Amino acid sequence: MLLIGMFDSPFVRRVAITMKLLDIPFEHGNWSVGRDFDRIREYNPLGRVPTLVTDGRETLMESGAILDYLDERVGPDRALLPRSGPERRQALNLMALATGAADKGVLQVYERAFRPEDKRHEPWVARCRAQMNGSLAAIDRYLGERGVSQWLVGKRMTQADITAVCVFTFLNDTLRVAADPVVFQSLGTLAARCESMPVFQETRVPFFVPNS
Ligand SMILES: N[C@@H](CCC(=O)N[C@@H](CS)C(=O)NCC(=O)O)C(=O)O
């Protein structure tokens, strides 16, 4: 299998971590959405990552759809998203908040990377920042109430934890969301716990400016 996209993307990274945890080997197409745009579009007309090319030459796009395929491949007992019921709904809600925060973060990063300075619109950037912070705060509050030593859902690490941590680390690297240690303290504790695990360390790379 070929996983296209750099690990500085939280969307690519959550797929890579999942594949490693589920013992699914892959070749890594470490291609930049800026520099390797045309090459990525040969596989995904949208020019987006992650894109996964399966051994059966099927091309999958959107990290959520790719994760769904990976869970299906390993079966319900090993799947990283809870199978059904309140835990599944809670995990999906937390992941929606996390990926939503990441989307708003990516927009802010691209504003700096792709848009000339005189064309930037600060009120729009501020709106993205407020949406991003609001989502992170909701996850942080939820975990704080649950207990910082807990996983986000159930009694084991699930896709909700992987996604929340990949997003939090990305937003911290690019936009310094946790510069003040009091803000997002619970998420910070969860991230520190996960980032010390080998599977997270193997996919931890410095952020790369997209159009360089
Ligand atoms: N909803 C998508 C978001 C993926 C995404 O935003 N990827 C970024 C990299 S972090 C990308 O490909 N950007 C290039 C572009 O959209 O032009 C997913 O979950 O896969």
The ligand as an ORCA input file, in Angstrom:
! r2SCAN-3c Opt
* xyz 0 1
  N     -10.818     16.361      5.320
  C      -9.549     16.000      4.772
  C      -8.546     17.106      5.083
  C      -7.181     16.806      4.517
  C      -6.350     18.073      4.403
  O      -6.760     19.186      4.744
  N      -5.136     17.880      3.896
  C      -4.269     18.999      3.632
  C      -2.907     18.779      4.263
  S      -3.001     18.952      6.021
  C      -4.113     19.123      2.128
  O      -4.083     18.149      1.431
  N      -4.023     20.361      1.640
  C      -3.852     20.676      0.264
  C      -5.063     21.311     -0.326
  O      -6.192     21.109      0.207
  O      -4.887     22.014     -1.312
  C      -9.097     14.658      5.371
  O      -9.543     14.328      6.471
  O      -8.352     13.916      4.716
*
